[in-house]
Amino acid sequence: MGNEIVVDVSPKEVSIALLEDGKLVELQKEGKDETFAWGNIYIAKVKKIMPGLNACFVDIGHEKDAFLHYQDITAYFPSTQKYIRQVVSDRKHLYPISKASFNQTLAKESNISDAVKVGDLIMTQIIKEAISTKGPRLTCEISFPGRYLVLMPMGDKVSVSTKIKSSAERSRLKLIVESIKPRNFGVIVRTVAENRKAAELDEDMELLLKRWEKAITGIQQARKYPQLVHEETSRSVALIRDLFNPNFESIHVNDEATYEEIKNYVKFISQGSEDVVKLYKGGQPIFDHFLITKQIKSSFGRTVTYKHGAYLIIEQTEALCVIDVNSGNRMKNSEGQEANAMEVNLGAADEIARQLRLRDVGGIIVIDFIDMVDAENRRKLYERMQENMKGDRSKHNILPLSKFCLMQITRQRVRPVLNIDVEENCPSCFGTGKIKPSILFTDTLEEKIKSVKREQKINSFKLHVHPYVAAYINKGLFSLKWKWKLTYGMGVHIVADQSMAFLQYSFVDNSGNEIDVTEEKDFKYPTKKKESGR
């Protein structure tokens, strides 16, 4: 089994799961109303200068101002500002970037006050999403990532990925890119460009230039500030852009519009590979069908178990993640304590590398492995972690184990840590500890079906329930399901949903929107009557 991507599109969010040999290694969730994402470009206003931090706060329309440090302002910044003023001053004719002059006039060691003033209009890009109480982080080094190239306006340098080792191939790619790139554009050649033809690179360059033209035209036509002028492609397409290769087995999508978007993109970047994109039409939720829901439930939370009863305890703070490795009730290795510790630690290294990608943990990570005396074993564990982290696309640095068997890792963070609460609140008692008799649960469901059908006038809908409850409803030749269908119409459909708690239920219409039927006020609990005094 190879690599697969499963995309679950719901009315509120898009969830994307990356599977390697059937195992969940990456999970991304994006709200449909999300507007402040990594890669978005704005024409924004400087709001406040902070000389002590050598930085400034910028208004990009977010509830919290974005942060721009002097180190994220390029040496070409004064020339860039001059070009932006020329663009904004003439709304009829766009001043071509090829005619502008970009000189390195800003010193590396200088002050933020020398570069910007309060009220200045600047072109800026999000490089780190808002996390906790902090607003987004910005850069003035604009970039447009493509399949093979990264286009950087207002520069002139061509760089080739260091992961391409062949000097002949590096020279070939550099010559091709220098021949096709316009003036005043820098380019980074990505690793996947290795052995690609000039025509493919040129096609990618043309696409990125169109994005640049759209962004700079947005700045020219902007009537108010701040203004979003370039929005990064949808996360599903962005993930496929970074990960896709011809060895992908399949990409499953449960929404037709998203399916067409992804299929067209795959067709564009790899002609003939579009057949790997498949539209899922099954009645079961797509994550349940591909056994992803169960993996999510077992992989998130404070405690994560792995091989033979060993487990991890993961504690996350705003800047630091601490992971404790425990052997649990695992049987001891017959070769002794050192061999037992080594086996548990190697299994932990495999699971921790997966957890860091899965949760998108960033910042400083400290891992407390089980103590090992042998320096050779500590070296093997360090090498194992390095090997496991090779597939991680985020920049990271791993330090060797200390004599206390502590390992430190730094990992790039561009968005909040994905934290899924796997502990379920009781949907029946709402935390009161009192519920209606469970034997009456199916009667409650029938009352809701009657309400949806006769009061809300919805003829066709799906009732999502826990798989055990679904099995009870479907049980028998003349099951409850068929009784309800005969009474309320054939539009009643029962869906076994693993994401549901045991006595939880949800009504969904044919458009995928949830029907509001469950309210706490439906549950009235008896109160004791006060006895009259004698």
Rosetta blueprint (number, residue, H / E / L):
1 M L
2 G L
3 N E
4 E E
5 I E
6 V E
7 V E
8 D E
9 V E
10 S L
11 P L
12 K L
13 E E
14 V E
15 S E
16 I E
17 A E
18 L E
19 L E
20 E E
21 D L
22 G L
23 K E
24 L E
25 V E
26 E E
27 L E
28 Q E
29 K E
30 E E
31 G E
32 K L
33 D L
34 E L
35 T L
36 F L
37 A L
38 W L
39 G L
40 N L
41 I E
42 Y E
43 I E
44 A E
45 K E
46 V E
47 K E
48 K E
49 I E
50 M E
51 P H
52 G H
53 L H
54 N L
55 A E
56 C E
57 F E
58 V E
59 D E
60 I L
61 G L
62 H L
63 E L
64 K L
65 D L
66 A E
67 F E
68 L E
69 H E
70 Y H
71 Q H
72 D H
73 I L
74 T L
75 A L
76 Y L
77 F H
78 P H
79 S H
80 T H
81 Q H
82 K H
83 Y H
84 I H
85 R H
86 Q H
87 V H
88 V H
89 S H
90 D L
91 R L
92 K L
93 H L
94 L L
95 Y L
96 P L
97 I H
98 S H
99 K H
100 A L
101 S L
102 F L
103 N L
104 Q L
105 T L
106 L L
107 A L
108 K L
109 E L
110 S L
111 N L
112 I H
113 S H
114 D H
115 A H
116 V L
117 K L
118 V L
119 G L
120 D L
121 L E
122 I E
123 M E
124 T E
125 Q E
126 I E
127 I E
128 K E
129 E L
130 A L
131 I E
132 S L
133 T L
134 K E
135 G L
136 P L
137 R E
138 L E
139 T E
140 C L
141 E L
142 I L
143 S L
144 F E
145 P E
146 G L
147 R L
148 Y L
149 L E
150 V E
151 L E
152 M E
153 P E
154 M L
155 G L
156 D L
157 K L
158 V E
159 S E
160 V E
161 S L
162 T L
163 K L
164 I L
165 K L
166 S L
167 S H
168 A H
169 E H
170 R H
171 S H
172 R H
173 L H
174 K H
175 L H
176 I H
177 V H
178 E H
179 S H
180 I H
181 K L
182 P L
183 R L
184 N L
185 F E
186 G E
187 V E
188 I E
189 V E
190 R L
191 T H
192 V H
193 A H
194 E L
195 N L
196 R L
197 K L
198 A H
199 A H
200 E H
201 L H
202 D H
203 E H
204 D H
205 M H
206 E H
207 L H
208 L H
209 L H
210 K H
211 R H
212 W H
213 E H
214 K H
215 A H
216 I H
217 T H
218 G H
219 I H
220 Q H
221 Q H
222 A L
223 R L
224 K L
225 Y L
226 P L
227 Q E
228 L E
229 V E
230 H E
231 E L
232 E L
233 T L
234 S L
235 R H
236 S H
237 V H
238 A H
239 L H
240 I H
241 R H
242 D H
243 L H
244 F L
245 N L
246 P L
247 N L
248 F L
249 E L
250 S E
251 I E
252 H E
253 V E
254 N L
255 D L
256 E H
257 A H
258 T H
259 Y H
260 E H
261 E H
262 I H
263 K H
264 N H
265 Y H
266 V H
267 K H
268 F H
269 I H
270 S L
271 Q L
272 G L
273 S L
274 E H
275 D H
276 V H
277 V E
278 K E
279 L E
280 Y L
281 K L
282 G L
283 G L
284 Q L
285 P L
286 I H
287 F H
288 D H
289 H H
290 F L
291 L L
292 I H
293 T H
294 K H
295 Q H
296 I H
297 K H
298 S H
299 S H
300 F L
301 G L
302 R L
303 T E
304 V E
305 T E
306 Y L
307 K H
308 H H
309 G H
310 A L
311 Y E
312 L E
313 I E
314 I E
315 E E
316 Q E
317 T L
318 E L
319 A L
320 L E
321 C E
322 V E
323 I E
324 D E
325 V E
326 N E
327 S L
328 G L
329 N L
330 R L
331 M L
332 K L
333 N L
334 S L
335 E L
336 G L
337 Q H
338 E H
339 A H
340 N H
341 A H
342 M H
343 E H
344 V H
345 N H
346 L H
347 G H
348 A H
349 A H
350 D H
351 E H
352 I H
353 A H
354 R H
355 Q H
356 L H
357 R H
358 L H
359 R H
360 D L
361 V L
362 G L
363 G E
364 I E
365 I E
366 V E
367 I E
368 D E
369 F L
370 I L
371 D L
372 M L
373 V L
374 D L
375 A H
376 E H
377 N H
378 R H
379 R H
380 K H
381 L H
382 Y H
383 E H
384 R H
385 M H
386 Q H
387 E H
388 N H
389 M H
390 K H
391 G H
392 D L
393 R L
394 S L
395 K L
396 H E
397 N E
398 I E
399 L L
400 P L
401 L L
402 S L
403 K L
404 F L
405 C L
406 L E
407 M E
408 Q E
409 I E
410 T E
411 R E
412 Q L
413 R L
414 V L
415 R L
416 P L
417 V L
418 L L
419 N L
420 I L
421 D L
422 V L
423 E L
424 E L
425 N L
426 C L
427 P L
428 S L
429 C L
430 F L
431 G L
432 T L
433 G L
434 K L
435 I L
436 K L
437 P L
438 S H
439 I H
440 L H
441 F H
442 T H
443 D H
444 T H
445 L H
446 E H
447 E H
448 K H
449 I H
450 K H
451 S H
452 V H
453 K H
454 R H
455 E H
456 Q L
457 K L
458 I L
459 N L
460 S L
461 F E
462 K E
463 L E
464 H E
465 V E
466 H L
467 P H
468 Y H
469 V H
470 A H
471 A H
472 Y H
473 I H
474 N L
475 K L
476 G L
477 L L
478 F L
479 S L
480 L H
481 K H
482 W H
483 K H
484 W H
485 K H
486 L H
487 T H
488 Y H
489 G L
490 M L
491 G L
492 V E
493 H E
494 I E
495 V E
496 A E
497 D L
498 Q L
499 S L
500 M L
501 A L
502 F L
503 L L
504 Q L
505 Y E
506 S E
507 F E
508 V E
509 D E
510 N L
511 S L
512 G L
513 N L
514 E E
515 I E
516 D L
517 V L
518 T L
519 E L
520 E H
521 K H
522 D H
523 F L
524 K L
525 Y L
526 P L
527 T L
528 K L
529 K L
530 K L
531 E L
532 S L
533 G L
534 R L
